[in-house]
Amino acid sequence: MIKKIQLLVLAAFLLCACQPAKKDYQFNEGYIWGTIYHIIYDNPTGEDLHEDIVVKMNEFDHSLSTYKPNSTISRVNKNDSTVVLDPYFKTVFNRSLEISKVTDGAFDMTIAPLVNAWGFGFKNKLDPEDIPVDSLLQIVGFNKVKIINNQVIKDDPRIMFDASAIAKGYGVDVVADFLESKGISNYMVEIGGEIRVKGLSNKNRSWRVGIDRPIDDPTLEKREIQGVLNLEEGALATSGNYRQFYIKDGKKYAHTIDPKLGYPVQHSLLSASVIASDCMTADAYATAFMVMGLEESIRIVENDPNLDAYFIYTDDDGKYKTYSTNKIKEMILK
């Protein structure tokens, strides 16, 4: 769906990296899925699992990367009738469908044709004045696809999927679940700003997670911290329109596309940070909330005990304002 503007101010890693780490914690970092990852964990055996983690991430990439022509999602997009859906694809499809229903279509993996046309996907963009929005909307909608006998059935062969608004979060979960399968109960997994933590950090305390102030800055040169959260367990994902955008003829086009209207969103919500038990859920809802805007997002969060959120928005005078659930208020470091 919609490419994310991630929290690149990293949990614990950047907030604590300047201090000496415990000897029994492993620190892994590298480059994957077009972004940087940092993983910190306390392995009871003392073994460095970096090579195994990379294998796991590459396996995941082969399922959901739209930039790999032979990935599962790319083959589905090309209507390859021989593709066998793997567990990663089916998990993302099913969870996306659930969240699409809850958000009344604000989250939708079939938005790929619109995302591509506006210049934020895996194909070349069109000039804004040339985008056939009405025509593209005819091939967007989760109600037009289903899985039967391990195959995706489309109402129209031109329908395509983009999992970028949920896959990175799910990838974080895949790594975290792998660590847990090895008996690891203290870890932080961060991939491109999407984060999941458990247990104690290498400083023998809860993990510290930074939230960026939403300043228009695609170069990352003006970064400021809005706040720091004390996160004991769970996942955090953030979406916003302050880094991934372009200006044409004096008008800003941001990466968050409304699946029902077909245009980049225009409202007061600047960024949405979501905490959930898993990063896939946090990732998808953060994007959905950026589509829905402040009032509808607050309504969903306040009616779901499994979600917490921190929203940054502008008031009628253009001043920064914030909304946060009570749990997040308690987590903010003073």
C-alpha contacts under 8 A as a table, 3 or more apart, distances in Angstrom:
res1	aa1	res2	aa2	distance
1	M	107	F	7.65
1	M	108	D	6.31
1	M	109	M	4.68
1	M	110	T	6.85
1	M	111	I	5.53
1	M	112	A	5.98
1	M	115	V	7.21
1	M	161	F	7.10
1	M	162	D	4.40
1	M	163	A	5.10
1	M	164	S	5.39
1	M	165	A	5.12
1	M	166	I	7.68
2	I	111	I	7.82
2	I	115	V	6.77
2	I	120	F	7.54
2	I	121	G	7.87
2	I	162	D	7.45
2	I	163	A	7.79
2	I	164	S	6.02
2	I	165	A	5.01
2	I	255	H	6.59
2	I	256	T	5.91
2	I	257	I	6.88
2	I	287	T	7.10
3	K	120	F	6.86
3	K	121	G	7.52
3	K	164	S	5.33
3	K	165	A	5.47
3	K	255	H	6.71
3	K	256	T	7.64
4	K	164	S	7.30
4	K	165	A	6.03
4	K	238	T	7.67
4	K	239	S	5.49
4	K	240	G	7.16
4	K	244	Q	7.81
4	K	255	H	7.95
4	K	287	T	7.37
5	I	238	T	6.94
5	I	239	S	5.04
5	I	240	G	5.32
5	I	241	N	6.66
5	I	242	Y	7.32
5	I	243	R	6.12
5	I	244	Q	6.29
6	Q	192	G	6.21
6	Q	193	G	4.78
6	Q	194	E	6.62
6	Q	237	A	7.25
6	Q	238	T	5.61
6	Q	239	S	6.05
6	Q	240	G	7.69
7	L	10	L	6.76
7	L	192	G	7.34
7	L	193	G	4.23
7	L	194	E	6.73
7	L	210	G	7.54
7	L	211	I	6.29
7	L	212	D	6.26
7	L	237	A	7.29
7	L	238	T	5.97
7	L	239	S	8.00
8	L	192	G	6.54
8	L	193	G	4.71
8	L	212	D	7.67
9	V	14	L	6.93
9	V	193	G	7.08
9	V	209	V	7.80
9	V	210	G	5.51
9	V	211	I	6.65
9	V	212	D	6.57
9	V	225	I	7.73
10	L	13	F	5.88
10	L	14	L	5.40
10	L	15	L	7.07
10	L	190	E	7.20
10	L	193	G	6.33
10	L	209	V	6.33
10	L	210	G	6.10
11	A	14	L	6.51
11	A	15	L	6.57
11	A	188	M	7.64
11	A	190	E	7.40
11	A	195	I	7.20
11	A	207	W	6.64
11	A	208	R	5.28
11	A	209	V	3.89
11	A	210	G	5.94
12	A	15	L	4.80
12	A	16	C	5.22
12	A	17	A	7.28
12	A	188	M	7.77
12	A	201	S	7.26
12	A	207	W	5.51
12	A	208	R	4.87
12	A	209	V	6.18
13	F	16	C	5.51
13	F	17	A	5.23
13	F	38	H	7.18
13	F	40	I	7.65
14	L	17	A	5.17
14	L	18	C	7.54
15	L	18	C	7.53
15	L	208	R	6.85
15	L	209	V	7.78
15	L	210	G	7.81
16	C	19	Q	5.62
16	C	203	K	7.72
17	A	20	P	7.31
17	A	21	A	7.66
21	A	25	Y	7.17
21	A	202	N	5.70
21	A	203	K	6.86
22	K	25	Y	5.79
22	K	202	N	5.55
22	K	203	K	7.19
23	K	26	Q	7.95
24	D	42	D	5.98
24	D	43	N	7.14
24	D	44	P	7.93
24	D	46	G	6.28
25	Y	40	I	6.62
25	Y	41	Y	5.35
25	Y	42	D	4.39
25	Y	43	N	6.79
25	Y	46	G	7.84
25	Y	202	N	6.37
26	Q	39	I	7.90
26	Q	40	I	5.56
26	Q	41	Y	5.32
26	Q	42	D	6.22
26	Q	43	N	7.30
26	Q	46	G	7.94
26	Q	48	D	6.28
27	F	38	H	7.34
27	F	39	I	5.87
27	F	40	I	4.73
27	F	41	Y	6.93
28	N	38	H	5.81
28	N	39	I	5.04
28	N	40	I	6.41
28	N	50	H	6.13
29	E	36	I	7.29
29	E	37	Y	5.34
29	E	38	H	4.42
29	E	39	I	6.18
30	G	36	I	5.73
30	G	37	Y	5.51
30	G	38	H	6.97
31	Y	34	G	6.86
31	Y	35	T	5.61
31	Y	36	I	4.48
31	Y	37	Y	6.09
32	I	35	T	5.47
32	I	36	I	6.16
32	I	37	Y	7.00
32	I	57	M	7.68
33	W	61	D	7.12
33	W	65	S	7.77
35	T	191	I	7.18
35	T	192	G	5.31
36	I	191	I	6.16
36	I	192	G	5.50
37	Y	189	V	7.77
37	Y	190	E	5.58
37	Y	191	I	4.25
37	Y	192	G	6.01
38	H	189	V	6.34
38	H	190	E	5.25
38	H	191	I	6.50
39	I	187	Y	7.40
39	I	188	M	5.69
39	I	189	V	4.61
39	I	190	E	6.09
40	I	187	Y	5.46
40	I	188	M	5.16
40	I	189	V	6.61
40	I	202	N	8.00
41	Y	184	I	7.18
41	Y	186	N	5.70
41	Y	187	Y	4.09
41	Y	188	M	6.38
42	D	46	G	7.58
42	D	184	I	6.39
42	D	185	S	7.41
42	D	186	N	5.53
42	D	187	Y	6.42
42	D	202	N	7.85
43	N	46	G	5.15
43	N	47	E	6.36
43	N	48	D	7.75
43	N	182	K	7.96
43	N	183	G	7.52
43	N	184	I	5.53
44	P	47	E	7.89
44	P	183	G	7.48
44	P	184	I	6.93
48	D	51	E	7.98
49	L	52	D	5.41
49	L	53	I	6.15
50	H	53	I	5.02
50	H	54	V	6.22
51	E	54	V	5.21
51	E	55	V	6.36
52	D	55	V	5.11
52	D	56	K	6.29
53	I	56	K	5.03
53	I	57	M	6.23
53	I	175	V	6.61
53	I	178	F	7.83
54	V	57	M	5.06
54	V	58	N	6.12
55	V	58	N	5.23
55	V	59	E	6.16
56	K	59	E	5.11
56	K	60	F	6.27
56	K	174	V	7.81
56	K	175	V	7.22
57	M	60	F	5.02
57	M	61	D	6.12
57	M	171	G	7.05
57	M	174	V	7.93
57	M	175	V	7.34
58	N	61	D	4.86
58	N	62	H	6.26
59	E	62	H	5.27
59	E	63	S	6.95
60	F	63	S	5.36
60	F	64	L	6.66
60	F	88	Y	6.95
60	F	171	G	6.97
61	D	64	L	5.46
61	D	65	S	5.26
61	D	71	S	7.53
62	H	65	S	6.23
62	H	68	K	7.10
62	H	70	N	7.45
62	H	71	S	4.68
62	H	72	T	6.71
63	S	71	S	5.00
63	S	72	T	4.64
63	S	73	I	6.17
63	S	86	D	7.12
63	S	88	Y	6.52
63	S	89	F	6.29
64	L	71	S	6.38
64	L	72	T	6.32
64	L	73	I	5.31
64	L	74	S	7.77
64	L	88	Y	7.58
64	L	89	F	6.54
64	L	163	A	6.74
64	L	167	A	6.88
65	S	68	K	5.63
65	S	71	S	6.21
65	S	73	I	6.74
65	S	74	S	7.28
65	S	163	A	7.92
66	T	69	P	7.05
66	T	71	S	7.09
66	T	73	I	6.29
66	T	74	S	5.35
66	T	122	F	6.56
66	T	162	D	6.95
67	Y	74	S	7.68
67	Y	122	F	6.50
68	K	71	S	5.39
68	K	74	S	6.84
69	P	74	S	5.58
69	P	75	R	7.07
70	N	74	S	6.19
70	N	75	R	6.11
71	S	74	S	5.21
71	S	75	R	6.20
72	T	75	R	5.23
72	T	76	V	6.22
72	T	83	V	6.83
72	T	84	V	7.70
72	T	85	L	6.70
72	T	86	D	7.42
72	T	89	F	7.27
73	I	76	V	5.01
73	I	77	N	6.13
73	I	89	F	7.23
73	I	161	F	7.00
74	S	77	N	4.96
74	S	78	K	6.26
75	R	78	K	5.01
75	R	79	N	6.22
75	R	80	D	5.23
75	R	83	V	6.52
76	V	79	N	4.97
76	V	80	D	5.81
76	V	81	S	7.93
76	V	83	V	7.04
76	V	152	V	7.15
76	V	160	M	7.70
77	N	80	D	7.68
77	N	158	R	7.93
77	N	159	I	7.12
77	N	160	M	4.86
77	N	161	F	6.38
79	N	157	P	6.78
80	D	83	V	5.83
81	S	151	Q	7.89
83	V	151	Q	7.65
84	V	150	N	6.58
84	V	151	Q	6.83
85	L	89	F	6.31
85	L	90	K	6.61
85	L	150	N	5.84
85	L	151	Q	6.45
86	D	89	F	5.57
86	D	90	K	6.42
87	P	90	K	5.15
87	P	91	T	5.96
88	Y	91	T	5.25
88	Y	92	V	6.30
89	F	92	V	5.28
89	F	93	F	6.04
90	K	93	F	4.99
90	K	94	N	6.04
91	T	94	N	5.34
91	T	95	R	6.14
92	V	95	R	5.28
92	V	96	S	5.84
92	V	163	A	7.76
92	V	166	I	7.36
92	V	167	A	7.17
92	V	170	Y	7.66
93	F	96	S	5.18
93	F	97	L	6.17
93	F	109	M	7.94
94	N	97	L	5.12
94	N	98	E	6.40
95	R	98	E	5.10
95	R	99	I	6.31
95	R	281	T	7.89
96	S	99	I	5.20
96	S	100	S	5.94
96	S	107	F	7.26
96	S	108	D	6.94
96	S	109	M	6.98
96	S	166	I	7.81
96	S	284	A	7.48
97	L	100	S	5.01
97	L	101	K	6.35
97	L	108	D	7.59
97	L	142	F	6.82
98	E	101	K	5.34
98	E	102	V	6.50
99	I	102	V	5.03
99	I	103	T	6.07
99	I	107	F	6.62
99	I	284	A	7.46
99	I	285	Y	7.43
100	S	103	T	5.24
100	S	104	D	5.90
100	S	105	G	4.68
100	S	106	A	6.28
100	S	107	F	4.83
100	S	108	D	5.88
100	S	142	F	7.59
101	K	104	D	5.11
101	K	105	G	6.10
102	V	105	G	7.74
103	T	106	A	5.33
103	T	107	F	6.56
103	T	288	A	6.88
103	T	300	I	7.99
104	D	107	F	7.82
105	G	108	D	6.03
105	G	141	G	7.61
105	G	142	F	7.77
105	G	259	P	7.03
105	G	260	K	7.22
106	A	258	D	6.69
106	A	259	P	6.26
106	A	260	K	7.40
106	A	288	A	5.17
106	A	289	F	7.75
106	A	291	V	5.95
106	A	292	M	6.37
107	F	259	P	7.41
107	F	284	A	7.00
107	F	285	Y	7.64
107	F	287	T	7.04
107	F	288	A	4.92
107	F	291	V	7.90
108	D	111	I	5.89
108	D	141	G	6.66
108	D	142	F	6.28
108	D	259	P	6.67
109	M	112	A	6.90
109	M	142	F	7.30
109	M	161	F	5.21
109	M	162	D	5.28
109	M	163	A	5.76
110	T	113	P	7.56
110	T	139	I	7.85
110	T	140	V	5.30
110	T	141	G	5.84
110	T	142	F	6.34
110	T	159	I	6.52
110	T	160	M	5.52
110	T	161	F	4.55
110	T	162	D	6.41
111	I	114	L	5.59
111	I	115	V	6.23
111	I	140	V	5.55
111	I	141	G	7.30
111	I	160	M	7.35
111	I	161	F	6.67
111	I	162	D	6.69
111	I	259	P	6.01
112	A	115	V	5.03
112	A	116	N	5.97
112	A	121	G	6.83
112	A	140	V	7.97
112	A	159	I	7.96
112	A	160	M	5.57
112	A	161	F	5.32
112	A	162	D	4.96
113	P	116	N	5.26
113	P	117	A	6.19
113	P	136	L	6.47
113	P	139	I	7.78
113	P	140	V	7.53
113	P	159	I	7.45
113	P	160	M	6.56
114	L	117	A	5.06
114	L	118	W	6.19
114	L	133	V	7.43
114	L	136	L	6.44
114	L	137	L	7.71
114	L	257	I	7.53
114	L	259	P	7.91
114	L	262	G	6.48
115	V	118	W	5.30
115	V	119	G	6.31
115	V	120	F	5.29
115	V	121	G	5.15
115	V	255	H	7.69
115	V	257	I	6.84
116	N	119	G	5.14
116	N	120	F	5.64
116	N	121	G	4.24
116	N	122	F	6.09
116	N	123	K	5.28
116	N	124	N	6.49
116	N	125	K	5.77
117	A	120	F	7.68
117	A	121	G	7.75
117	A	123	K	7.62
117	A	124	N	7.08
117	A	125	K	4.67
117	A	126	L	5.30
117	A	131	I	6.39
118	W	121	G	7.85
118	W	125	K	5.41
118	W	126	L	6.33
118	W	127	D	7.75
118	W	128	P	6.83
118	W	131	I	7.51
118	W	255	H	7.92
119	G	123	K	7.40
119	G	124	N	6.23
119	G	125	K	3.94
119	G	126	L	6.87
120	F	125	K	7.44
120	F	255	H	6.04
121	G	124	N	7.74
121	G	162	D	7.76
126	L	130	D	6.32
126	L	131	I	6.13
127	D	130	D	5.28
127	D	131	I	6.60
128	P	131	I	5.50
132	P	135	S	5.45
132	P	136	L	6.20
133	V	136	L	5.13
133	V	137	L	6.10
133	V	262	G	5.79
133	V	263	Y	7.64
134	D	137	L	5.26
134	D	138	Q	6.86
134	D	262	G	7.69
135	S	138	Q	5.48
135	S	139	I	7.58
136	L	139	I	5.58
136	L	140	V	6.78
136	L	262	G	7.84
137	L	140	V	5.09
137	L	141	G	7.91
137	L	259	P	7.67
137	L	260	K	7.27
137	L	261	L	7.74
137	L	262	G	6.48
139	I	144	K	7.88
139	I	156	D	6.71
139	I	158	R	6.61
139	I	159	I	5.27
140	V	144	K	7.57
140	V	159	I	6.61
140	V	259	P	7.10
141	G	144	K	5.63
141	G	145	V	7.68
141	G	259	P	7.58
142	F	145	V	5.64
142	F	146	K	7.91
143	N	146	K	7.71
144	K	154	K	6.01
144	K	155	D	5.23
144	K	156	D	7.64
145	V	152	V	6.81
145	V	153	I	5.60
145	V	154	K	4.61
145	V	155	D	6.28
146	K	152	V	5.71
146	K	153	I	5.34
146	K	154	K	6.84
147	I	150	N	6.10
147	I	151	Q	5.36
147	I	152	V	4.51
147	I	153	I	5.91
148	I	151	Q	5.41
148	I	152	V	6.47
148	I	153	I	6.76
154	K	157	P	6.05
154	K	159	I	6.83
155	D	159	I	7.92
156	D	159	I	5.84
162	D	165	A	7.74
163	A	166	I	5.63
163	A	167	A	5.40
164	S	167	A	5.32
164	S	168	K	6.58
165	A	168	K	7.12
165	A	169	G	7.95
165	A	283	D	6.43
165	A	284	A	5.85
165	A	287	T	6.47
166	I	169	G	5.47
166	I	170	Y	6.24
166	I	280	M	5.59
166	I	281	T	7.57
166	I	283	D	5.35
166	I	284	A	4.99
167	A	170	Y	4.92
167	A	171	G	5.95
167	A	280	M	6.95
168	K	171	G	4.90
168	K	172	V	6.39
168	K	191	I	7.11
168	K	192	G	7.73
168	K	194	E	7.12
168	K	280	M	7.47
168	K	283	D	7.65
169	G	172	V	5.15
169	G	173	D	6.56
169	G	191	I	7.99
169	G	194	E	5.92
169	G	195	I	7.64
169	G	237	A	7.33
169	G	278	D	7.99
169	G	279	C	4.57
169	G	280	M	4.29
169	G	281	T	7.53
169	G	282	A	7.28
169	G	283	D	5.30
169	G	284	A	7.93
170	Y	173	D	4.96
170	Y	174	V	6.24
170	Y	278	D	7.90
170	Y	279	C	5.94
170	Y	280	M	4.23
170	Y	281	T	8.00
171	G	174	V	4.96
171	G	175	V	6.42
171	G	191	I	7.99
171	G	280	M	7.78
172	V	175	V	5.33
172	V	176	A	6.14
172	V	189	V	6.24
172	V	190	E	6.76
172	V	191	I	6.39
172	V	194	E	7.07
172	V	195	I	6.79
172	V	196	R	6.75
172	V	279	C	6.47
172	V	280	M	7.80
173	D	176	A	4.92
173	D	177	D	5.85
173	D	196	R	7.22
173	D	278	D	6.44
173	D	279	C	5.97
173	D	280	M	6.91
174	V	177	D	5.22
174	V	178	F	6.15
175	V	178	F	5.00
175	V	179	L	6.30
175	V	189	V	7.21
176	A	179	L	5.12
176	A	180	E	6.30
176	A	187	Y	7.77
176	A	188	M	7.95
176	A	189	V	6.44
176	A	196	R	7.21
177	D	180	E	5.01
177	D	181	S	6.13
178	F	181	S	5.03
178	F	182	K	6.63
179	L	182	K	5.20
179	L	183	G	6.84
179	L	184	I	5.47
179	L	185	S	7.89
179	L	187	Y	7.97
180	E	183	G	5.10
180	E	184	I	4.82
180	E	185	S	6.20
181	S	184	I	7.22
184	I	187	Y	7.21
185	S	198	K	6.35
185	S	199	G	5.86
186	N	197	V	7.61
186	N	198	K	5.34
186	N	199	G	4.30
186	N	200	L	5.34
186	N	201	S	6.67
187	Y	197	V	5.62
187	Y	198	K	5.47
187	Y	199	G	6.59
187	Y	200	L	7.25
187	Y	201	S	6.84
188	M	195	I	7.12
188	M	196	R	5.87
188	M	197	V	4.38
188	M	198	K	6.66
188	M	201	S	7.58
188	M	207	W	7.69
189	V	195	I	5.64
189	V	196	R	5.37
189	V	197	V	6.38
190	E	193	G	5.84
190	E	194	E	5.47
190	E	195	I	4.43
190	E	196	R	6.68
191	I	194	E	5.35
191	I	195	I	6.68
193	G	237	A	7.17
193	G	238	T	7.77
194	E	235	A	7.72
194	E	236	L	6.19
194	E	237	A	4.87
194	E	238	T	7.20
194	E	279	C	7.09
194	E	283	D	7.42
195	I	235	A	5.43
195	I	236	L	5.22
195	I	237	A	6.44
195	I	279	C	6.79
196	R	233	E	7.47
196	R	234	G	5.56
196	R	235	A	4.01
196	R	236	L	6.35
196	R	278	D	7.19
196	R	279	C	6.29
197	V	207	W	7.03
197	V	231	L	7.44
197	V	232	E	7.04
197	V	233	E	5.28
197	V	234	G	5.61
197	V	235	A	6.35
198	K	232	E	6.19
198	K	233	E	4.44
198	K	234	G	6.61
199	G	206	S	6.88
199	G	232	E	6.37
199	G	233	E	6.54
200	L	203	K	7.48
200	L	204	N	5.41
200	L	205	R	5.08
200	L	206	S	5.08
200	L	207	W	6.63
200	L	232	E	7.42
201	S	204	N	5.35
201	S	205	R	5.48
201	S	206	S	5.79
201	S	207	W	5.43
202	N	205	R	7.49
206	S	230	N	6.19
206	S	231	L	5.97
206	S	232	E	4.96
207	W	230	N	5.92
207	W	231	L	5.27
207	W	232	E	6.11
208	R	228	V	6.49
208	R	229	L	5.67
208	R	230	N	4.90
208	R	231	L	6.09
209	V	228	V	5.43
209	V	229	L	5.04
209	V	230	N	6.47
209	V	231	L	6.75
210	G	225	I	6.61
210	G	226	Q	7.61
210	G	227	G	5.99
210	G	228	V	4.41
210	G	229	L	6.36
211	I	225	I	5.85
211	I	226	Q	5.50
211	I	227	G	5.40
211	I	228	V	6.12
211	I	229	L	7.85
211	I	273	S	7.95
212	D	223	R	6.93
212	D	224	E	5.90
212	D	225	I	4.66
212	D	226	Q	5.19
212	D	227	G	7.29
213	R	223	R	7.19
213	R	224	E	5.44
213	R	225	I	5.42
213	R	226	Q	4.51
214	P	240	G	7.29
214	P	241	N	7.90
214	P	242	Y	5.66
214	P	270	L	6.38
214	P	271	S	6.54
214	P	312	I	7.68
215	I	222	K	7.33
215	I	223	R	7.27
215	I	224	E	7.92
215	I	242	Y	5.72
215	I	243	R	7.82
216	D	241	N	7.81
216	D	242	Y	4.25
216	D	243	R	5.73
217	D	220	L	5.46
217	D	221	E	6.81
217	D	222	K	6.35
217	D	223	R	7.63
217	D	242	Y	6.28
217	D	243	R	5.28
218	P	242	Y	7.28
218	P	243	R	4.25
218	P	244	Q	6.27
218	P	245	F	7.67
219	T	222	K	7.93
219	T	243	R	7.78
220	L	223	R	5.85
220	L	243	R	7.84
225	I	228	V	7.56
227	G	332	I	6.85
227	G	333	L	7.47
228	V	332	I	5.79
228	V	333	L	5.75
229	L	328	I	7.51
229	L	331	M	5.15
229	L	332	I	4.49
229	L	333	L	5.83
230	N	331	M	4.99
230	N	332	I	6.28
230	N	333	L	6.54
231	L	234	G	7.30
231	L	331	M	6.80
233	E	277	S	7.67
234	G	275	I	6.89
234	G	276	A	5.93
234	G	277	S	4.55
234	G	278	D	6.21
234	G	279	C	7.71
235	A	275	I	5.47
235	A	276	A	5.40
235	A	277	S	5.71
235	A	278	D	5.35
235	A	279	C	4.85
235	A	282	A	6.69
236	L	273	S	6.79
236	L	274	V	5.57
236	L	275	I	4.56
236	L	276	A	6.69
236	L	279	C	6.33
236	L	282	A	6.05
236	L	283	D	7.61
237	A	273	S	5.63
237	A	274	V	5.50
237	A	275	I	6.80
237	A	279	C	6.72
237	A	282	A	5.37
237	A	283	D	5.01
237	A	286	A	6.50
238	T	271	S	6.92
238	T	272	A	5.49
238	T	273	S	4.14
238	T	274	V	6.32
238	T	282	A	7.99
238	T	283	D	6.93
238	T	286	A	5.71
238	T	287	T	7.88
239	S	271	S	5.62
239	S	272	A	5.39
239	S	273	S	6.56
239	S	283	D	7.81
239	S	286	A	5.35
239	S	287	T	5.63
239	S	290	M	6.85
240	G	243	R	7.57
240	G	256	T	7.87
240	G	270	L	5.67
240	G	271	S	4.13
240	G	272	A	6.37
240	G	287	T	7.92
240	G	290	M	6.70
241	N	244	Q	6.09
241	N	245	F	6.84
241	N	254	A	5.56
241	N	255	H	6.48
241	N	256	T	6.82
241	N	270	L	6.32
241	N	271	S	6.95
242	Y	245	F	7.16
242	Y	254	A	7.80
242	Y	270	L	7.29
244	Q	254	A	6.26
244	Q	255	H	5.86
245	F	252	K	6.79
245	F	253	Y	5.47
245	F	254	A	4.21
245	F	255	H	5.72
246	Y	252	K	5.82
246	Y	253	Y	5.42
246	Y	254	A	6.65
247	I	250	G	5.95
247	I	251	K	5.34
247	I	252	K	4.52
247	I	253	Y	6.17
248	K	251	K	5.35
248	K	252	K	6.65
248	K	253	Y	7.65
253	Y	264	P	6.36
254	A	257	I	7.79
254	A	264	P	5.91
254	A	265	V	7.43
255	H	264	P	6.55
256	T	264	P	5.45
256	T	265	V	6.02
256	T	287	T	7.58
256	T	290	M	6.92
256	T	291	V	6.53
257	I	262	G	6.29
257	I	263	Y	5.42
257	I	264	P	4.23
257	I	265	V	5.83
257	I	291	V	6.91
258	D	261	L	5.42
258	D	262	G	5.34
258	D	263	Y	5.71
258	D	264	P	6.10
258	D	265	V	6.01
258	D	291	V	5.67
259	P	262	G	5.38
259	P	263	Y	7.84
265	V	290	M	7.93
265	V	291	V	6.30
267	H	293	G	6.44
268	S	293	G	7.18
268	S	294	L	7.36
268	S	313	Y	5.30
268	S	314	T	5.26
268	S	315	D	7.14
269	L	272	A	7.56
269	L	290	M	6.68
269	L	293	G	5.69
269	L	294	L	5.73
269	L	311	F	7.17
269	L	312	I	6.22
269	L	313	Y	4.30
269	L	314	T	6.74
270	L	290	M	7.65
270	L	311	F	7.61
270	L	312	I	5.55
270	L	313	Y	5.00
270	L	314	T	7.33
271	S	290	M	6.86
271	S	311	F	5.87
271	S	312	I	5.31
271	S	313	Y	7.00
272	A	286	A	5.42
272	A	287	T	7.69
272	A	289	F	6.58
272	A	290	M	6.43
272	A	309	A	6.96
272	A	310	Y	6.05
272	A	311	F	4.76
272	A	312	I	6.68
273	S	286	A	6.01
273	S	309	A	5.50
273	S	310	Y	5.06
273	S	311	F	6.31
274	V	282	A	5.20
274	V	283	D	7.40
274	V	285	Y	6.97
274	V	286	A	5.70
274	V	307	L	6.95
274	V	308	D	5.74
274	V	309	A	4.43
274	V	310	Y	6.53
275	I	279	C	7.99
275	I	282	A	5.70
275	I	307	L	5.95
275	I	308	D	5.06
275	I	309	A	6.08
276	A	279	C	6.68
276	A	281	T	6.47
276	A	282	A	5.31
276	A	306	N	6.21
276	A	307	L	5.26
276	A	308	D	6.72
277	S	281	T	7.77
277	S	282	A	7.92
277	S	306	N	7.39
278	D	281	T	5.77
278	D	282	A	6.58
279	C	282	A	4.90
279	C	283	D	5.81
280	M	283	D	5.19
280	M	284	A	6.28
281	T	284	A	5.34
281	T	285	Y	6.16
282	A	285	Y	5.36
282	A	286	A	6.05
282	A	307	L	7.95
283	D	286	A	5.32
283	D	287	T	6.62
284	A	287	T	5.36
284	A	288	A	6.23
285	Y	288	A	4.83
285	Y	289	F	5.93
286	A	289	F	5.29
286	A	290	M	6.47
287	T	290	M	5.19
287	T	291	V	6.57
288	A	291	V	5.15
288	A	292	M	6.19
289	F	292	M	4.91
289	F	293	G	5.89
289	F	294	L	7.32
289	F	296	E	7.79
289	F	297	S	5.23
290	M	293	G	5.61
290	M	294	L	7.96
292	M	295	E	7.97
292	M	296	E	5.99
292	M	297	S	6.23
293	G	296	E	6.14
293	G	297	S	6.13
294	L	297	S	5.23
294	L	298	I	6.14
294	L	311	F	7.60
294	L	313	Y	7.69
295	E	298	I	5.27
295	E	299	R	6.36
296	E	299	R	5.06
296	E	300	I	6.47
297	S	300	I	5.28
297	S	301	V	6.26
298	I	301	V	5.13
298	I	302	E	5.98
299	R	302	E	5.36
299	R	303	N	6.37
300	I	303	N	5.26
300	I	304	D	6.28
301	V	304	D	5.26
301	V	305	P	7.51
301	V	307	L	5.81
301	V	308	D	6.30
301	V	309	A	6.93
302	E	305	P	7.23
302	E	325	T	7.79
304	D	307	L	5.70
305	P	308	D	7.69
308	D	324	S	7.66
308	D	325	T	5.80
308	D	327	K	6.99
308	D	328	I	6.83
309	A	323	Y	7.91
309	A	324	S	5.68
309	A	325	T	5.90
309	A	328	I	7.13
310	Y	322	T	7.09
310	Y	323	Y	5.72
310	Y	324	S	4.36
310	Y	325	T	6.85
310	Y	328	I	7.16
311	F	322	T	5.49
311	F	323	Y	5.06
311	F	324	S	6.29
312	I	320	Y	6.79
312	I	321	K	5.81
312	I	322	T	4.56
312	I	323	Y	6.63
313	Y	320	Y	5.76
313	Y	321	K	5.28
313	Y	322	T	6.15
314	T	317	D	7.47
314	T	318	G	5.06
314	T	319	K	5.11
314	T	320	Y	4.70
314	T	321	K	5.65
315	D	318	G	5.22
315	D	319	K	5.50
315	D	320	Y	6.71
315	D	321	K	6.61
316	D	319	K	7.50
324	S	328	I	6.07
324	S	329	K	6.31
325	T	328	I	5.45
325	T	329	K	6.39
326	N	329	K	5.01
326	N	330	E	6.45
327	K	330	E	5.27
327	K	331	M	6.50
328	I	331	M	4.83
328	I	332	I	6.29
329	K	332	I	5.51
